[in-house]
Amino acid sequence: MSISERNKKLAQAFQFSSADLTINKQGGIAESQQATVEKFRKGRRISLVAFAVTAGLFFLGLIGVGISTLFNQGDNAIRYAIMGALGFVILALAGSSVNFYLRSRELLSGQVSLAEGAARPIETAAGEYGIAYFVKIGNKKLQLKSQAEHDAFDEGENYRLYFVKGYPLSVILSAEAY
């Protein structure tokens, strides 16, 4: 299959235009792609706010138990244990939040990344959920949304893939054969 035929197949599978591809090559996100990227960003922001609210609620519980310890004389061993558990949960939530944020930075900032090299389309059985589709381009392995996207890549052929890195899914903007 010729390079132009492979590029046409990629454009259909990932629904981008040649103008979108040109903008992606320059490190930008085309206007037609903004809605998709913004949908992923919104999900990240909501998740980060949920982390913060949950940690805040646990912190309020910690303060409440701490105050009750001050006003109740006697054996407070159970209250100290509860405070320790709440503190541990808060630290775990904080660590998870930081990890989630660090894995989401490129998505939140809209930084376009490039994967380049020979393609290796991969199908993986996902148990009762069906089949998960991936493509490995160079040293990057990206999950695909559909079989059509998977089938747009020919094994061993060279491609450039423009995407916004996210976790666990990256937003694939466009691709080209070369």
Phi, psi and omega per residue, in radians:
M1 nan 2.405 -3.099
S2 -1.305 2.867 3.138
I3 -1.080 -0.726 -3.130
S4 -1.149 -0.607 3.085
E5 -1.194 -0.698 3.097
R6 -1.140 -0.689 3.112
N7 -1.147 -0.655 3.106
K8 -1.131 -0.721 3.120
K9 -1.112 -0.711 3.105
L10 -1.120 -0.777 -3.120
A11 -1.081 -0.657 3.104
Q12 -1.216 -0.783 -3.071
A13 -1.160 -0.715 -3.080
F14 -1.733 -0.026 3.065
Q15 0.942 1.102 3.059
F16 -2.344 2.776 3.126
S17 -1.818 3.001 3.103
S18 -1.151 -0.545 3.076
A19 -1.161 -0.704 3.085
D20 -1.055 -0.788 3.141
L21 -1.045 -0.734 3.137
T22 -1.088 -0.754 3.121
I23 -1.137 -0.719 3.115
N24 -1.100 -0.671 3.106
K25 -1.074 -0.542 3.139
Q26 -1.501 0.057 3.099
G27 1.569 0.189 -3.131
G28 -1.909 2.981 3.090
I29 -1.952 2.176 -3.110
A30 -1.165 2.695 -3.141
E31 -1.015 -0.647 3.136
S32 -1.193 -0.324 -3.128
Q33 -1.713 -0.205 -3.071
Q34 -1.038 -0.693 -3.098
A35 -1.095 -0.722 3.135
T36 -1.128 -0.823 -3.136
V37 -1.126 -0.706 -3.132
E38 -1.129 -0.599 3.094
K39 -1.070 -0.751 3.105
F40 -1.188 -0.704 3.117
R41 -1.066 -0.757 -3.122
K42 -1.053 -0.747 3.093
G43 -1.050 -0.716 3.116
R44 -1.127 -0.786 -3.131
R45 -1.090 -0.753 3.125
I46 -1.075 -0.734 3.122
S47 -1.100 -0.750 3.134
L48 -1.142 -0.670 3.089
V49 -1.161 -0.701 3.114
A50 -1.085 -0.719 3.064
F51 -1.013 -0.829 -3.084
A52 -1.132 -0.751 -3.132
V53 -1.140 -0.765 3.125
T54 -1.083 -0.797 3.108
A55 -1.090 -0.681 3.102
G56 -1.085 -0.717 3.115
L57 -1.138 -0.734 3.089
F58 -1.124 -0.645 3.112
F59 -1.130 -0.716 3.081
L60 -1.087 -0.689 3.068
G61 -1.080 -0.719 3.111
L62 -1.069 -0.784 3.124
I63 -1.108 -0.754 -3.138
G64 -1.061 -0.778 3.120
V65 -1.164 -0.667 3.101
G66 -1.082 -0.749 3.117
I67 -1.145 -0.713 3.130
S68 -1.126 -0.511 3.084
T69 -1.166 -0.638 3.141
L70 -1.161 -0.629 -3.070
F71 -1.579 -0.180 -3.136
N72 -1.975 1.895 3.115
Q73 -1.389 2.694 3.106
G74 2.005 -2.672 -3.076
D75 -1.349 1.954 3.136
N76 -1.907 0.387 -3.069
A77 -1.011 -0.720 -3.131
I78 -1.165 -0.716 3.118
R79 -1.108 -0.690 3.101
Y80 -1.137 -0.666 3.101
A81 -1.122 -0.743 3.105
I82 -1.098 -0.745 3.121
M83 -1.097 -0.708 3.100
G84 -1.101 -0.753 3.124
A85 -1.129 -0.761 3.109
L86 -1.095 -0.726 3.096
G87 -1.071 -0.731 3.106
F88 -1.088 -0.767 3.133
V89 -1.100 -0.715 3.126
I90 -1.093 -0.777 3.107
L91 -1.106 -0.713 3.110
A92 -1.109 -0.747 3.093
L93 -1.111 -0.723 3.126
A94 -1.104 -0.777 3.111
G95 -1.089 -0.741 3.103
S96 -1.116 -0.703 3.132
S97 -1.098 -0.780 3.134
V98 -1.108 -0.792 3.107
N99 -1.039 -0.807 3.140
F100 -1.089 -0.750 3.114
Y101 -1.104 -0.814 -3.117
L102 -1.065 -0.620 3.116
R103 -1.359 -0.214 -3.093
S104 -1.882 -0.033 -3.049
R105 -0.964 -0.826 -3.099
E106 -1.106 -0.672 3.119
L107 -1.161 -0.770 -3.126
L108 -1.158 -0.576 -3.132
S109 -1.560 -0.249 -3.126
G110 1.341 0.478 -3.141
Q111 -1.320 2.170 -3.135
V112 -1.536 2.257 3.113
S113 -1.902 2.872 -3.096
L114 -2.259 2.325 2.965
A115 -2.041 2.364 -3.037
E116 -2.469 2.399 3.090
G117 2.499 -2.908 -3.135
A118 -1.267 2.463 -3.103
A119 -1.593 2.521 3.021
R120 -2.381 1.624 3.102
P121 -1.190 2.427 -3.072
I122 -2.288 2.330 2.997
E123 -1.934 2.333 3.136
T124 -2.258 2.267 3.063
A125 -1.156 2.255 -3.116
A126 -1.935 0.670 3.108
G127 1.105 -2.316 -3.095
E128 -1.271 -0.129 -3.106
Y129 -1.582 -0.012 3.121
G130 1.754 -2.398 -3.074
I131 -2.037 2.374 3.046
A132 -1.756 2.397 -3.107
Y133 -1.927 2.370 3.122
F134 -2.356 2.823 2.935
V135 -2.399 2.376 3.065
K136 -1.869 2.075 3.115
I137 -2.070 2.020 -3.053
G138 1.071 -2.161 3.126
N139 -1.794 0.152 3.141
K140 -1.783 2.332 3.071
K141 -2.024 2.099 -3.082
L142 -2.124 2.444 3.087
Q143 -1.435 2.440 3.132
L144 -1.825 2.748 -3.089
K145 -1.488 -0.422 -3.015
S146 -2.613 2.926 3.078
Q147 -1.185 -0.573 3.115
A148 -1.058 -0.721 3.086
E149 -1.141 -0.733 3.116
H150 -1.056 -0.788 -3.082
D151 -1.260 -0.216 3.134
A152 -1.309 -0.226 3.139
F153 -1.800 2.342 3.074
D154 -1.757 2.262 -3.125
E155 -0.912 2.256 3.047
G156 1.436 -0.163 3.120
E157 -1.448 2.716 -3.098
N158 -1.572 2.376 -3.127
Y159 -2.434 2.748 2.909
R160 -2.055 2.269 -3.099
L161 -2.107 2.167 3.136
Y162 -1.811 2.197 -3.052
F163 -2.617 2.849 3.017
V164 -1.887 2.079 -3.050
K165 -1.182 2.272 3.076
G166 -2.469 2.989 3.119
Y167 -2.302 2.259 -0.006
P168 -1.460 -0.243 -3.141
L169 -1.880 2.369 3.008
S170 -1.641 2.718 3.114
V171 -1.678 1.897 3.131
I172 -1.432 2.123 -3.076
L173 -1.605 -0.835 -3.096
S174 -2.846 2.951 3.125
A175 -2.662 2.750 3.084
E176 -2.547 2.545 3.048
A177 -1.556 2.610 3.070
Y178 -2.537 nan nan
